Amino acid sequence: MESPRRRGSRQYGDAVPAREGIRRELLLFGWLAVVLTASTLLTRQRMIDWKFSVAGGHTLFSRRWAHLLADNPNAQTGPLTHALAWPIDHLGIGSAKAVIYLLGLTVLGLLVWAARGLPDVVPRLAVGGAAFAAWWPQIGSFGHLDDALVLVLTVLAVWATLLGHQRRSGLLAGLALGAKPTAVFLLALTLPFRAWRTKDAWAPLLLAVVVALVVYGPFIAGADAGLAALRPKVFVRPDAVLGLVVRHGTRPSSVFRTGQLVAVLGASAWAMRRHGAAAVTWMGVSARLLLDPGAWAYYTVGFVLGALLWDLVVTRRRMPWATVVCALLLAPPWLIADDTARAWLRLVACLGAIVVVAATRPSERCDASICLAVRDGNS
């Protein structure tokens, strides 16, 4: 017969690892929060493009609401972002900065919480998460609430896919599209590569498309001008990869801009087919950086997040080399002033990502054992 002391010891022994795990996760999140806060304080939060989101919000909540996309073609922002920007702006510009900062903390918290079932996750997140946190304030510098929302939804969608919640992933992908059209890469998470003939295999993709249509439908139905959001007036910048082969100041055609979205989805689908959900973000943003006429610093945040997801789930090395290298290669203008040099570094980073994804054997992707670890860590 088991003694009460022995039963109590076993219960105490079971509780210790749980408390240690919680303490470790809190310390890890605290470290990442310190890096994010320090980087935010050192980065001037100018909110350069915030006015575009707010202008769309004013249109959305006016009698001209149906002309949202037609009246704001250069915003490159979805209706959901405009709907959130309008009330936030009424609280002042400081509130907008605080919201973007809190969304950054949310991404870090989600990463710490979701990845806790993975092996050797602390050193990878401590280093890779810090690299991501150091770049996050660039979103606040430009005032891109849409990018912040998309990255939060990206982490949720990727982990929903790893856990086998395909329909939830489809819903999150649709919401991300509603926040920003260029989140099209997340549709790759909903593609049924292995069981495309099975019943309900296409339900996640259909759900994502339906959600996006519900969000955009009222603004594009019966009006070609509403599609102008897919053809923004963006000119080729000197530090863009595209600027290495196209004359600076050139405006790409609408066909090229639409083809860019198709290429991004194609690259993401290839990554999903080869390595699973954790590779989608890295490939999607890489294709975006290669083909986009702009080369803004806030793109780097998504690129580093994609590399971090790759390091956490696919390679699983103690040191997140992909994240560190990506964060260093996409240097800011104050560190490397020459536009052409930054363009070449972006090209090296993007092509390097493609080579790594192509060269890594599919057998090293998030297999059943890793997915089980993710599931156990989130149970």
N, C-alpha and C positions, 0 to 999 in steps of 0.2 A: 504494500500500500504506500502511495506516495505521500510524503510528509508535507504539511503546509508550508514549511520553510523552503522545500525544494520547489513546490509550485510557485511560491512567491519569487524565488530566485529566477525561475525561468521567465516569469512575467517581467521582472525587472530587466533581465538580459535582453528580452525582445524589445524593450522600450528604449534602451540605450542607443542602438543604431539609429532609430527614428529621430531621437533628439539630436544626435550628432549630425545626421543628414540635414535636418532643418537648420541647425547652427551653421553648417558649412554653406548651405544655400543662401542664408541671410548674409553671411560674410562676403560671399561671392557677389551677390547683388549689391551690397554696400560698396564694394570696391568699384564695380562698374558704374554705380551711380555717382561716385566721387569723380571718376574720369569724365563722365558726361557733364557733370556740373562744372568742373574746372574748364573743360573745353568750351562750354557755352559761355562762361564768363570771359574767356579769352578771345572769343569770336564775336565780332560786331554783328548783332542781330538787326540788320537793316530792313528786313521784310520787303525786299525790292518788288516782288511780284504779288504781294498781298492784295494790292488794289484790284487786280484782275478777278480774284476770287470774290471780293466784296462787290464789285460791279455786277458780276453775275448774280450774286445774291439779291441785290436790289432789283434786278430785272425779274428774277424768279418770283419775288413777292410783290410784284406790281401787275398792272393790267396787261403788260406786255410779256407775261410769263411764257407764253407759247413761243416767243422769239428769243428764248434764252441763248441757244447756240448760235442763232443767226446774228444776234447783237454782240456776241462775245466770241468771235471766231478765233482770236489769238490767245484765249485763256488756256486752251489745251487741258481743260479741267471738266470733270463730270458734274452733273446736276447735284449729286449728293454732297460734293464738296461745297458748291455754291450755297446749298441749303444750310450747311453748318457754319459757313463763314459769315453769313449775314447776322445771326444773333451774337456770334462771338465778337464781331466788330463793334456791336453796340456797347460792349463792355470795355472797349478800349483796345489799343494796339498791344498794351502789356498783357492783356488776357490772351490774345492770339499767340504771343511768344510763349506764354505759360502753357497753353494747350499743346503746342508743338514739342515743348520740352517734356511735358508729361507723357506724350505719345512715345517719345524716345525711351523714357523710363519703362513704359509699357512693353515695348519690344524687348528690352533687356530682361524684364521680369518674366516675360513669356519664354524667352530662350532658357533662362535658368530653370524655370519650372518644368518646361517640356522636355529638356534634355537630361534631366536628372537620372533617368534610367540607363543612360549610355555609359560605357566604361571610360575611365580616365577623362571625364568631362571637365573637371575643375581646371587643369592647366590649359586646356584648349579654350575654354570660355574666358578664363582670366586674361589670356593674351589676345585671342581673337575678338572677344567681346569688347576689350579695351580699345582695339583698333577701330572697331565699328563705332563705339561711343565717341571716340575722338573726331570722327567724321560727321556724326549726326548733326551738330550745330549748323552745318552748311544748309540744311533744309530750312532752319530758322532764318539764316542769313538772307535767303530768297523768299521766305514766307510761303513755302509750298506745303500747305495743309494737305493737298491731295496726295503728294508723295509720302507724307507721314502716315496717312490713313492706309495707303496701299501697302506699305511695308508692314504695318501691324497686321493687316489682313493676310499678307503673304505668309508670315510666320504661322498664323492660325491655319491657313489652308494647307501648307506643306505638312504640318503635323497631323492635321485631320486625315490627309492622304496616307501618311505613314501608319496611322492607327486603323486604317481601313474604312474610315467614314467618308465614302466617296460623295454622297449627296451633300453632306455638310461642306465638303470642299467645293462642290459646284455652287452652293449658295454663297460662300465666301468669295469665290472667283467672280461671280456676278456682281456682288457688292463692290469689289475692287474696280471692276470695269465702270460701275456707276460713279466711282470717285475719280477715276482717270482712265481715258480710253487706252493709253499705252500699257495698261495692266493686262493686255491681251495674252501675255505669256502665261498667265495663270490658267488659261483654258487647257493648257497641256496637261495639267493635273487631273483633268476629268476624262481624258481619252482612254478608252478601254482596249489597250493593246493586246492583252493576253486572253480576254474573254469577250471579244467584241460580238460574238454570235449569241451569247447567253441573254436570257431575259433581263430586261432593265439595265443592260450594260451601258446604254447611252443616256440613261436618266440623269446622271450628274452633269453631263455636257448640256443637255436640253434645259436643265434647271438653271445653269449659269446663263445660257442664252436668253431664256425667258425673263430672268431677273434684269438682265441688261436691257432687254427690249421694253420692259415695264418702266425702267428709269428713263430711257432715251426716247421711247416711242412718242410721247406727247409733243416733243420738240422737233421731231424729224418727219412726222407723218404728213405726207402731202406737200412738203416744202423742201425743195432742193437746197435752199439757203441754210436749212438746219444742219446739213451735212458739212458745212464749212469748218466745223471743229476738227474734221479730219484733214483739212487743208490749211493749216495755220501759216501765217507769213513768217517763216523762219528762214534766215539767211545763213549761209555757210560761214562759220567762224574760223579764224586763223588757226586756233588750237584744236579744231575737230579733226578726227581721222579722215573724214571726207574732204577736209581742206588740203590734204596731201595730194589729191588727184583732181580736185575741182577748184576753180578760181574762187578766191575769197569774196564774199558778198553776193554770190549767186544764190538765187532762190530755187530750190528743187521743185519740180513739177508735182501736181497733185497725184499723178500716177506713181511717182517715186515714193511719195509719202505713204500712199496706201500699200505699195509693195514692201515698204519698210515694216509695217505691221504684220504682213504675211510672213516675211522673213523671220521676224522675231518669234512668231508662233511656230514656224517650222523648226527653228533651232531649238526652241524649248521642247517641242514634241520629240525631236531626236534625242535630247538629253533625258527626257522622261522614259523613252523606250530603252535607252541604254543603261541608265543608272538609277532611275527612279525619281521620286519627288524632290529629293534633296539637291539634285543637279539642275532643276528647272530654272530657278532664279538666276543662277550664275550665267547660264547660257542665254537666257532671255535678255538680261541686261548687257551682256557682251555684244550680242547682235545689235542691240539698240545703240551702244556706243560706237560700233563700227560704221553704222549707217546714218546716224543722226547728224544733221547739219550743225546743231548746237553742241557745245561741249561744256556744259555747266557743271560746277563743282558738286551740286547735289546729286548728280547721276552716280557719283562715286559711292554714295551711301548705299544704294541698292546693290552696286557691284561688290562691295565689301561684304554686305549681308549674304549675298549669294555664295561667295567664297567661304564664309563662315559656316553656312549650312552644309556645304560640301565637306569641309573639314570635320564638322561634328558627326556627320552620319556616314559619309562614303569612305573617306580615307582613314579616319579614326586614329591618326597619329597624336602623340602627346603634344607636339608643337604644331599649331595651325599654320603651316608654311604658306598655303595658298592665300589665306587672309592677310598675313603679314606682307607678303610680296605685293599683293594687289593694293593694299593701303599705301605702300611706299611708291609704287610705280605711278599711280595717279596723283602726282604731286600738285599742290596748289600753286597759283601764280606767284605768291610771295616767296615761295621756295625756289621755283624755276621760272624765271621771267620770260624766257624765250618761248613764243607760241609754237613754233615748229618742233622744238624739243619736246614739249608737252604732248603734241599730237603723235609723235613717234613713240613716246612712252605709252600712250593710250593704245596705240596699235600693237605694241609688244604685249601689253597686259591682256588685251582681248584675244589676240591670236594664241597667246600662251594658255589662256583658259580653254580655248577650243582644243588645243593640242593635248592638254592634260585630260580633258574629258574623253577625247578620242583614244588616247593611249592607255588609259586606265581600263583594266579588264572588267567586263560587266559582272564577273563573278565576285567583284569586290564591292558591289553596290549594297544598298540596305537590304540584306537578305532577311530570311524569316527570323533568325536569331536576334538580329539587331531590332527588327520591328517588335519582337517579343519583349526586348529590354525596354523599348520606348513605351510599350503598353503597360508593362509592370511598373515603370516609373511614374506613370500617370494614373494608376489605378487608386 
